[in-house]
């Protein structure tokens, strides 16, 4: 470990996906708008380079949100980091408008994210993993300038270093979810690794494939297999009768408006439960109408032609997956044994969703200073900051893991610009308040 005095930053971000990229931009734009000293920040990302769901950048797959819900526009419509500014610089703004579509392809939106990241690359270290967050040793603590220490492991050079942070913003992303008892391997994939794993096998080896799940990713991968592997049998394993349509009608889409966060955050338990019951079908386990209709038409055309290689296994779940040479035997469960009990495949993809991030895993012993509610979940302020005990003044903010307090949009792109702006505003405001505290004064009360 380096013996140099650790550098101290106002903000240290853990993870550098779209959420913390948006935050970095918001902090950058604060520099131009405040008269006080700029907020210093740095971010650490364990990946070797920037990437956002790279393994689901399927041909022609489109975003489910408007291009206006980019990194900045809902916070600052005149930002130089907007999607429109990106299109203008790429000299294809007119061509994009001529499409008469709100929704760019996922590949183009990823290009936009990379374009924005390239303008903020000076604040991020890639191949750098935050391995621990802790309070500084007792002699180094100052009640007037509280901070935390982060231990960083760098892939390049293999060294370890320490930085100090007055505020930490955790955005480590979602964790792929697999069914209990099923392990990933070279022929058992989660959708989050799809294109990478698919690229490692020869297409001609995939004569029978299966996709598990009923959401957007499952439908897209199923269609990809069907189009890219004309020689293969394609099996869609769904827990229901079929895919359910995503509700993207105008009234329902208001659930993703920034104002809806207040309705959820300040609502009681019954009101919050109603949010999920009424509006879960806007995002979870649902598929765009056009994709559903396309897959149904494919199945129907096969019925007309009398050639069947597209198989829907409805009301079916996977029990276990066994290795069988280079292939896999998939054991199934369906009501009354109505379908096949096992399936021989050359590859199977689980588009079974994600678990939200848990900050406790990263915080370690520090988590005991973070207060929890009656259900055991972290208490979070409206500005996405963990509520902590009185002796911990450093701000710990979450970009993700706050669905229980902030609702559906708390980890989605839909509200990313406003959310990052609120976090940046909170950090700037708190520093201004701290600057007014006389040296040596001791703060009191629960922070939050």
C-alpha positions in Angstrom: 0.0 0.0 0.0 1.2 3.5 -0.9 2.6 5.5 2.0 1.7 8.8 0.3 -0.8 11.1 2.0 -4.2 10.1 0.5 -5.9 12.7 -1.7 -9.2 14.1 -0.5 -12.2 14.7 -2.7 -15.6 16.2 -2.1 -17.1 13.3 -4.0 -15.9 9.8 -4.8 -18.1 7.7 -7.0 -18.0 3.9 -6.9 -18.9 2.7 -10.3 -19.1 4.6 -13.6 -22.1 3.5 -15.5 -24.7 6.0 -16.9 -25.9 7.0 -13.4 -22.5 8.2 -12.1 -21.6 9.5 -15.5 -24.7 11.7 -15.3 -23.6 12.8 -11.8 -20.1 13.6 -13.0 -21.6 15.8 -15.7 -23.9 17.5 -13.2 -21.0 18.3 -10.9 -19.0 19.6 -13.9 -21.9 22.0 -14.8 -22.1 23.1 -11.2 -18.5 24.3 -11.6 -19.6 26.9 -14.1 -22.6 28.1 -12.1 -21.3 28.5 -8.5 -19.1 31.2 -7.1 -17.5 29.0 -4.4 -14.6 26.7 -5.0 -15.4 23.8 -7.4 -16.6 20.5 -6.1 -13.7 18.0 -6.5 -14.6 14.5 -7.6 -13.2 11.2 -8.9 -14.8 7.9 -9.9 -13.6 4.3 -9.8 -14.9 1.6 -12.2 -13.8 -2.0 -12.0 -14.5 -2.6 -15.8 -11.5 -1.9 -18.1 -13.5 0.6 -20.1 -16.9 2.2 -20.2 -19.8 -0.1 -21.1 -23.5 -0.3 -20.5 -25.3 -3.6 -21.2 -22.9 -4.3 -24.0 -24.0 -7.9 -24.3 -27.6 -6.8 -25.1 -26.7 -4.4 -28.0 -28.6 -6.6 -30.4 -29.1 -5.5 -34.0 -32.0 -3.1 -34.3 -33.0 -3.4 -30.6 -34.4 -0.1 -29.6 -34.5 1.9 -26.3 -37.7 1.8 -24.3 -37.4 5.4 -23.3 -37.3 8.7 -25.3 -34.0 10.1 -26.5 -34.9 13.2 -24.4 -34.4 11.1 -21.3 -30.7 11.2 -21.7 -28.0 12.1 -19.2 -28.9 15.7 -18.9 -31.9 17.1 -20.7 -34.5 16.9 -18.0 -32.1 18.7 -15.7 -30.5 21.1 -18.1 -32.0 21.3 -21.6 -29.2 23.4 -23.0 -26.4 21.1 -21.8 -23.6 20.4 -24.2 -23.9 16.7 -23.1 -27.4 16.1 -24.5 -28.3 13.4 -27.0 -29.3 16.2 -29.5 -25.8 17.7 -29.1 -24.3 14.3 -29.8 -26.4 13.9 -33.0 -25.4 17.4 -34.1 -21.7 16.6 -33.6 -22.2 13.3 -35.5 -23.8 15.3 -38.4 -27.0 13.1 -38.3 -29.5 15.2 -36.5 -31.6 15.7 -39.6 -31.5 12.0 -40.4 -32.6 11.1 -36.9 -35.5 13.6 -37.0 -36.6 12.1 -40.4 -37.1 8.8 -38.7 -40.1 10.3 -36.8 -39.2 8.1 -33.8 -38.6 9.0 -30.2 -36.6 5.8 -29.6 -33.0 5.4 -30.8 -31.5 2.0 -31.2 -29.7 0.7 -28.2 -26.4 0.7 -30.2 -26.8 4.4 -31.0 -27.7 5.3 -27.4 -24.6 3.4 -26.3 -22.5 5.5 -28.8 -24.0 8.6 -27.2 -23.0 7.3 -23.7 -19.5 6.7 -24.9 -19.3 10.1 -26.5 -20.4 11.8 -23.3 -17.9 9.6 -21.2 -15.0 10.6 -23.5 -15.6 14.2 -22.4 -15.5 13.2 -18.7 -12.7 10.6 -18.8 -10.4 12.8 -16.7 -12.5 12.1 -13.6 -12.6 8.2 -13.8 -10.1 5.4 -13.2 -10.9 2.2 -15.0 -9.8 -1.2 -13.9 -10.0 0.1 -10.3 -12.1 -1.8 -7.7 -13.1 -0.3 -4.4 -12.3 -3.1 -2.0 -13.2 -1.4 1.3 -14.7 1.7 2.8 -13.9 2.6 6.3 -13.6 5.5 8.8 -10.1 6.9 9.1 -8.0 6.0 12.2 -9.1 7.9 15.3 -6.2 10.5 15.3 -7.0 11.5 11.7 -10.7 12.3 12.4 -11.9 15.9 12.6 -15.5 16.7 13.5 -15.3 19.8 11.3 -14.1 17.9 8.3 -15.4 14.3 8.5 -14.5 11.9 5.7 -14.2 8.3 4.8 -11.3 6.3 3.4 -11.7 4.1 0.3 -9.2 1.4 -0.5 -8.7 0.9 -4.3 -7.2 -2.1 -6.0 -5.8 -1.2 -9.5 -5.7 -3.9 -12.2 -2.9 -2.2 -14.0 0.2 -2.6 -11.9 -1.6 -4.5 -9.2 -1.2 -1.8 -6.6 -3.5 -0.6 -3.8 -4.1 2.9 -2.8 -6.3 5.0 -0.5 -8.4 8.1 -1.2 -10.4 10.2 1.2 -14.0 11.2 0.5 -16.3 13.7 2.1 -19.2 12.2 0.1 -19.5 8.8 -1.5 -21.9 7.9 -4.3 -22.4 4.2 -4.8 -23.6 3.0 -8.2 -22.4 -0.6 -8.6 -25.2 -1.7 -10.8 -27.6 -4.6 -10.8 -26.6 -8.2 -10.2 -27.7 -10.9 -12.6 -30.2 -13.3 -11.1 -30.2 -17.0 -11.8 -32.8 -19.6 -10.6 -31.8 -21.4 -7.4 -29.5 -24.3 -8.1 -28.6 -23.2 -11.7 -25.0 -22.2 -12.3 -23.6 -20.3 -15.3 -21.0 -21.9 -17.5 -19.9 -21.9 -21.2 -23.3 -23.2 -22.3 -25.6 -21.8 -19.6 -25.8 -18.0 -19.9 -27.4 -15.1 -18.2 -28.8 -12.4 -20.6 -26.2 -9.9 -19.2 -23.4 -11.9 -20.9 -25.3 -13.0 -24.0 -23.3 -11.5 -26.9 -20.0 -12.3 -25.3 -20.9 -16.0 -24.7 -22.6 -16.3 -28.1 -19.5 -15.1 -29.8 -17.4 -17.8 -28.2 -19.3 -20.7 -29.9 -19.7 -21.6 -33.5 -23.3 -21.0 -34.7 -23.4 -24.3 -36.5 -22.9 -26.0 -33.1 -26.1 -24.5 -31.8 -28.8 -26.8 -33.2 -31.1 -26.5 -30.2 -31.3 -23.5 -27.9 -33.6 -22.3 -25.2 -34.4 -18.9 -23.6 -35.9 -18.7 -20.1 -38.0 -15.6 -19.2 -40.9 -13.5 -20.3 -39.5 -10.0 -20.3 -38.0 -7.7 -23.0 -34.6 -9.3 -23.0 -36.0 -12.8 -23.3 -38.1 -11.8 -26.3 -35.2 -10.1 -28.0 -32.8 -13.0 -27.5 -35.5 -15.5 -28.7 -36.0 -13.5 -31.9 -32.2 -13.2 -32.3 -31.8 -16.9 -32.1 -34.6 -17.5 -34.6 -33.1 -15.1 -37.1 -29.4 -15.9 -36.7 -29.7 -19.7 -36.4 -32.0 -20.8 -39.3 -30.9 -24.4 -38.7 -31.8 -24.5 -35.0 -34.7 -25.4 -32.9 -35.6 -22.4 -30.7 -37.4 -23.0 -27.4 -39.0 -20.2 -25.4 -39.6 -21.2 -21.8 -42.2 -19.0 -20.1 -43.9 -19.1 -16.7 -47.2 -17.8 -18.1 -49.2 -18.4 -21.2 -47.1 -15.9 -23.1 -45.5 -12.5 -23.1 -47.3 -9.6 -21.4 -47.4 -6.2 -23.1 -45.6 -3.3 -21.5 -47.9 -0.4 -20.6 -46.3 2.6 -22.2 -49.4 4.7 -22.6 -49.2 8.4 -21.7 -51.0 8.3 -18.3 -49.1 5.2 -17.1 -45.8 6.7 -18.2 -46.3 9.5 -15.7 -45.0 7.0 -13.1 -41.5 7.8 -14.5 -41.9 11.6 -14.1 -39.7 13.2 -11.6 -42.7 14.4 -9.6 -43.8 10.8 -9.1 -40.8 10.3 -6.9 -42.3 12.6 -4.3 -45.6 10.8 -4.5 -43.9 7.6 -3.7 -41.4 8.8 -1.2 -43.9 10.7 0.9 -46.7 8.1 0.5 -47.7 5.6 3.2 -47.2 1.9 2.9 -50.6 1.4 1.4 -50.0 4.0 -1.3 -46.6 2.6 -2.1 -48.0 -0.9 -2.5 -50.6 0.5 -4.9 -47.8 2.0 -7.0 -46.3 -1.4 -7.5 -49.6 -3.2 -8.1 -50.9 -0.8 -10.6 -47.7 0.1 -12.5 -45.3 -2.8 -12.3 -46.3 -3.7 -15.8 -44.6 -0.5 -17.1 -41.2 -2.0 -16.6 -40.9 -5.5 -15.1 -41.5 -8.8 -16.9 -43.1 -7.1 -19.9 -42.4 -6.8 -23.6 -43.0 -4.1 -26.3 -46.2 -4.7 -28.2 -44.5 -4.8 -31.6 -42.0 -7.5 -30.4 -44.9 -9.7 -29.1 -46.8 -9.4 -32.3 -43.7 -10.2 -34.3 -43.0 -13.4 -32.4 -46.6 -14.5 -32.5 -46.6 -14.0 -36.3 -43.4 -16.1 -36.6 -45.1 -18.9 -34.7 -48.3 -18.6 -36.8 -46.4 -18.6 -40.1 -44.7 -21.8 -39.0 -48.2 -23.4 -38.4 -49.3 -22.3 -41.9 -46.1 -23.7 -43.5 -46.2 -26.9 -41.5 -42.5 -26.5 -40.5 -41.9 -26.2 -36.8 -38.7 -25.0 -35.2 -40.1 -22.3 -32.9 -41.5 -23.8 -29.7 -43.3 -22.1 -26.9 -43.3 -24.0 -23.6 -45.9 -22.1 -21.7 -46.6 -22.4 -17.9 -43.2 -24.0 -17.6 -40.3 -23.5 -15.3 -36.7 -24.9 -15.2 -36.0 -27.2 -12.3 -32.4 -28.1 -13.0 -29.8 -28.0 -15.7 -27.3 -30.9 -16.1 -24.2 -31.1 -18.2 -24.4 -33.6 -21.1 -21.1 -33.5 -23.0 -21.0 -30.2 -24.8 -24.8 -29.9 -24.5 -27.1 -29.5 -21.5 -30.2 -31.4 -20.3 -32.8 -29.1 -19.0 -35.3 -30.6 -16.5 -38.7 -28.8 -16.6 -41.8 -28.5 -14.5 -45.3 -27.7 -15.9 -48.8 -28.2 -14.5 -50.2 -31.7 -14.8 -47.1 -32.6 -16.9 -48.7 -30.9 -19.9 -45.4 -30.3 -21.7 -42.0 -32.0 -22.0 -40.3 -32.9 -18.8 -36.8 -32.4 -20.2 -35.1 -30.7 -23.1 -31.8 -31.3 -24.8 -30.1 -28.1 -25.8 -26.7 -26.8 -26.9 -27.1 -23.5 -25.1 -29.7 -22.0 -22.7 -30.1 -18.3 -21.8 -31.7 -17.2 -18.6 -33.2 -13.8 -19.1 -34.4 -13.9 -15.5 -33.7 -10.4 -14.4 -31.5 -8.8 -11.8 -31.2 -8.2 -8.1 -30.8 -4.6 -6.9 -27.5 -3.6 -5.5 -27.0 -3.9 -1.7 -24.7 -1.2 -0.3 -24.1 -3.2 2.8 -21.8 -5.5 0.9 -19.4 -2.7 0.1 -19.8 -0.7 3.3 -18.8 -3.7 5.5 -18.5 -2.7 9.2 -19.4 0.8 8.2 -23.0 -0.4 7.6 -23.7 -0.5 11.3 -23.7 3.3 11.2 -26.5 3.2 8.6 -30.0 3.1 10.0 -32.7 0.8 8.8 -36.5 0.8 8.8 -38.9 -1.6 10.5 -38.5 -4.1 7.6 -34.7 -4.1 7.9 -34.1 -2.0 4.8 -31.8 1.1 4.7 -33.4 4.4 5.6 -32.8 6.9 2.7 -33.4 10.6 2.6 -35.3 12.2 -0.3 -31.9 13.3 -1.8 -30.8 9.6 -2.0 -28.5 9.7 1.0 -28.3 7.0 3.6 -29.5 8.0 7.1 -26.6 7.5 9.4 -25.8 7.8 13.1 -24.8 11.2 14.6 -21.1 10.4 14.6 -20.9 9.9 10.9 -21.1 13.2 8.9 -19.9 12.0 5.6 -22.6 11.7 3.0 -23.2 8.2 1.5 -25.5 8.4 -1.5 -27.1 5.6 -3.5 -27.7 5.5 -7.3 -29.8 2.3 -7.1 -31.0 0.1 -4.3 -33.7 2.7 -3.3 -36.8 1.2 -4.9 -38.3 0.7 -1.5 -38.0 4.5 -0.8 -38.1 6.2 -4.2 -40.2 3.8 -6.3 -40.0 2.5 -9.8 -37.6 5.0 -11.4 -35.0 5.0 -8.7 -32.5 3.0 -10.7 -33.8 3.5 -14.3 -32.6 5.8 -17.0 -36.0 7.6 -17.1 -35.1 9.8 -14.1 -31.3 9.8 -14.3 -30.8 13.4 -15.2 -33.0 14.8 -12.4 -31.8 12.2 -9.9 -28.1 13.0 -10.5 -28.9 16.7 -10.3 -30.6 16.3 -6.9 -27.6 14.4 -5.6 -25.3 17.1 -6.9 -27.4 19.8 -5.4 -27.4 18.0 -2.0 -23.7 17.7 -2.0 -23.2 21.4 -2.9 -25.7 22.5 -0.3 -24.2 20.3 2.4 -20.7 21.6 1.8 -21.9 25.2 2.0 -23.6 24.4 5.3 -20.4 22.7 6.6 -18.3 25.7 5.5 -20.3 27.8 8.0 -19.6 25.5 10.9 -16.8 27.0 13.1 -13.6 24.9 13.3 -13.8 22.5 16.1 -17.6 22.5 16.5 -19.3 19.2 16.9 -22.4 18.4 14.9 -25.2 16.5 16.6 -28.3 14.5 15.7 -29.0 11.8 13.2 -27.7 12.8 9.7 -30.7 12.7 7.5 
